[in-house]
Amino acid sequence: MSEILYLAHRIPYPPNKGDKIRSWHLLEGLARRFRVHLGTFVDDPEDWQYLPVLREVCGEVCARPLSPRAARLRSLAGLAAGRALTLDYYRDAQLQAWVRRLAAERPLAAVFAFSSSMAPYAEALPLPAGGRRIVDFCDVDSDKWRQYAGSHGWPLSWLYAREARLLERAETRCADAFDTTVVVAEAEARLVRRQAPGSAHKVRVLPNGVDTAYFDPGLPFADPFAAQGPAIVFTGAMDYHPNVDGVCWFAEEILPLVRAAVPDAHFCIVGSKPADAVRALARREGVTVTGRVPDVRPYLARAAAVVAPLRIARGVQNKVLEAMAMARPIVATPNAVQGIEGVTPGELTVAETASEFAAGVARVLDSAGAGCVSAARDFVAHRYAWRAQVETLAQWLDAGPRLPEGFGHEAAMMNSPLMGARS
């Protein structure tokens, strides 16, 4: 049976935030077909409890602790040496030694690096003839840093612009060195092809997916909103700058316009680790900040509207796919839906300015059609199923015969009552 090495910058379980949702579904799908060895970092102490789940699914697992504070200090070496800070942030001698030892002892047919930050571990790895190296950029991080630079004042604008420039160079080298570079959307692919024109033919699109059996509006969900007015819901990790920027913009500039039309409208921000700026929004009338919740589905199921007011964004937003799978009315910025190919006004509303966004939300709240949006669920079920994405990736890896169906997977699921919990 074929063996592959899977490298991820954050432990892929539980799938409770954007990158972990993608990395988990790809990992567990590949583990049905190949013996997968996992090298990863754990940056949240709460996630150590889930290591047994991954050990059931994978062959060998090397999970290294990553302290964000220590990693930021380590990044200073990159600042002095003229390297992208991201690469030094994830530099770890013990993980590198494990990767080298694994390659020496195991017949690895392929290596898959989830994110450009893990590419250095795979780039120089010796593989047998025909072995494949694939890197999944997901979004183009250099462009995201460029957007950060445009939304901050000096000195952060200078630092972020520097990171964008140096990370773009690293991404270009990576695209040239790997057999295949994967991104989530065609817009991302165009960026990488411009950055690395000599490797444009090796850039491929693998969209995010959504688990429509898990995100099913037909399941019974209790109402988390009690006697409040119509709920406008945002979901996401609330220590992530694009999410913080988006909810602050909505609460400060859009929600007052919505409440002028619908006075009892209520904005509910659902997600883990809310930043100080997000917690401060809870002092505003009509705003609730939940923090981490065990399950976002009741909030989506009972939402009168779901919003994605992202001004800084790249790729395919899981939060939008999940809301569509739950057949909810959605209002989103162009940035939030740019990676979702073929979406139409029948499936969601796109609005750019604060006034346009508020008008879109008010129309949804005032509309008899604010119930089930079956066209949205049908759209994602047809275009964004995880099974199809995994099958495509497995073909690109071309790592040999399939393992018996269900290898390691069912046992892991039975041992994990929190499988699929989102925050």
C-alpha positions, 0 to 999 in steps of 0.5 A: 500500500502506498504511503504519503507524508501530509504536512499541516501548519495547524493540527487538522482536528477538530475542523472548527475554523477555515484552514482546519476544515479544509485540511481535515477533510482532505486528510481523512479522505486521503487516509481512506486511500493511502497510509498517511503520515502527519507532521503538524503543529499545535498552537492551541493547548485545547487541541492536544486532546484530539491527537488520538483521533489523528493517530487512529486515522494516520500512520505516524504522527509528529505533533509539535507545540507551537507557542505564538509568542515564541514563534513571533520572537523566532520570526525576528531572525527572518526580519534580520536575514531578509526572509519572510517572517512566516517561514521562520514562524514555522521553523522547527528543528525537531519536525525537520528531523522527524521528516528526514527520518521518516523519508529515510525509513518509509517508502514515501510515494508523495508529500503534500504540504498544506500551506506555503509555510510547510513547503520548506519541510518538503522541498528538499525531501528525497523521494523515489522515482516518480514521487510527487510533491504537492503544495496547497497554497489554499489562498495566496497569503502574499496577497492577503498580507498586501491587503493587510498593509493597505488597511493599517497605518505605519509601521504595520503597513511597512511590515505587512508590505515587506511580508507580502513582497518576500512571501511572494518570492517564496511562493514563486520558488515553491511553485517552481520546485513542486510538481503541483501547486494547488489553490482554492479558486481560479482567481487565486490561480491567476495570481500564482500564474502571474507570480510564477509564469514558468510554472503556470502549467502546474497550478491547479484549482481544488475548491473548498467543500462542505459537508451537507449531511452535517450542515442540514437544515432539516435536522432539529436545532433548538433556538439559541436566540430566545425572545430576541428580534430577527437574528443576523449571524456571522460565524468565524474565528474571531481572532482572525483579522479579516473577521475582526475587521468585517464584524466591526465594519458591520456593527459600526456602520451597517447595523445602525442602518439596518436597525433604522429599518428593522428596529429589533434586528439583532447581530450575533457574532459567533466564534472562538477567541474574540479579539478585544475589538470584537468583545467591545462590540457587545456593549453596543445595543443589538449586538451579542458576542458568543465566544466559542460555541459547541455547534454553530449549526443552531445559530445558522439554522435559526438566523433570519440572515447570515452575513459575510461583510469581509473587506479583506478576503481571498479564496473560498469562504467556508462560512459562506458555503456552510450558510448556503448548505443550511439554506439561509439567506446570505448577504456578502461582500464581493470579496467574500464570494469571489472564489465561489464560481457560478453563484447567482443572485438566486443563491445569495445577495452581494453588496459592497458599500455599507448602504448597499449591504444594509439595504440587502439585509433589511430586504432579507429581514422584511421578505417573505423569502427569508426562510429556506433558500433551497437554491443555495443548498442545491448549489453547494451540494452539486458543486462543493462536495468534499468527496469529489475534491478528495478524489481529485487530489488523490489522482494528482498525488497518484500514490498507488493502490487504495487502502481498504475502504474505511481504513482507520476512519470509522474507528476515529469517528467513533472515538470522537463525539466532537467530530465536526464541531465548528466555532 
